[in-house]
Amino acid sequence: METVRILEHPERIDWEYDEEADVLYLTVGEAAPAVGIDIGEGVILRYDEPRREVVGLTILGVRARLLERLHAVSDSHE
């Protein structure tokens, strides 16, 4: 099986949240060109093919997901 590096001791992880689009962008290390791979459930993995490592994640619908979960938790406590 091929080796893929995933968050192996990153020097930094940066994030940016687009409130209007409700999208969270996470960048591991220095920003680099990458291929977007949809891994399901509104998560897109950003993969640097030549270096064979994950360089970021894009998470769609962050606020909507959080509100849905919070609502479910509060309903379960009633």
C-alpha positions in Angstrom: 0.0 0.0 0.0 1.3 3.5 -0.9 2.3 5.8 1.9 0.3 9.1 2.2 1.3 11.7 4.8 -1.6 13.0 6.7 -0.9 15.8 9.3 2.5 14.4 10.2 3.8 17.0 12.6 2.6 20.1 10.7 4.5 23.3 11.6 1.2 25.2 11.3 -2.4 24.8 10.4 -4.2 27.9 9.1 -7.9 28.3 8.8 -10.3 30.7 7.1 -14.1 30.7 7.4 -16.3 32.1 4.7 -19.4 33.2 6.6 -21.4 33.9 3.5 -20.8 30.5 1.9 -20.6 28.7 5.3 -17.3 27.0 4.3 -14.3 26.3 6.5 -10.9 26.1 4.8 -8.0 24.4 6.6 -4.4 24.6 5.2 -1.7 22.4 6.5 1.8 24.1 6.3 2.5 26.4 3.5 -0.3 26.8 0.9 0.5 24.7 -2.1 -1.3 23.7 -5.4 -3.4 20.6 -4.7 -6.0 18.3 -6.1 -9.4 18.4 -4.5 -10.8 15.0 -3.6 -14.4 14.8 -2.4 -14.4 12.3 0.5 -18.1 12.6 1.2 -20.3 14.3 3.7 -19.3 17.8 2.4 -15.6 17.3 3.0 -13.0 17.9 0.3 -9.5 16.8 1.0 -6.7 18.8 -0.7 -3.9 16.5 -1.8 -0.5 17.4 -3.1 0.2 14.5 -5.5 3.9 15.0 -6.1 4.6 15.1 -2.3 1.9 12.5 -1.6 0.5 14.4 1.3 -2.6 16.1 2.5 -2.2 19.9 2.4 -5.7 20.9 3.5 -9.4 20.3 4.0 -12.5 22.2 2.8 -15.6 21.6 5.0 -18.9 22.7 3.5 -21.9 23.8 5.6 -20.0 24.2 8.9 -22.5 26.5 10.6 -25.5 24.4 9.3 -23.9 21.2 10.6 -23.2 22.7 14.0 -26.7 24.1 14.4 -28.2 20.8 13.4 -26.1 18.9 16.0 -26.8 21.4 18.7 -30.5 21.3 18.0 -30.4 17.5 18.1 -28.5 17.5 21.4 -30.9 20.0 23.0 -33.9 18.0 21.8 -32.5 14.8 23.3 -32.2 16.6 26.7 -35.9 17.6 26.8 
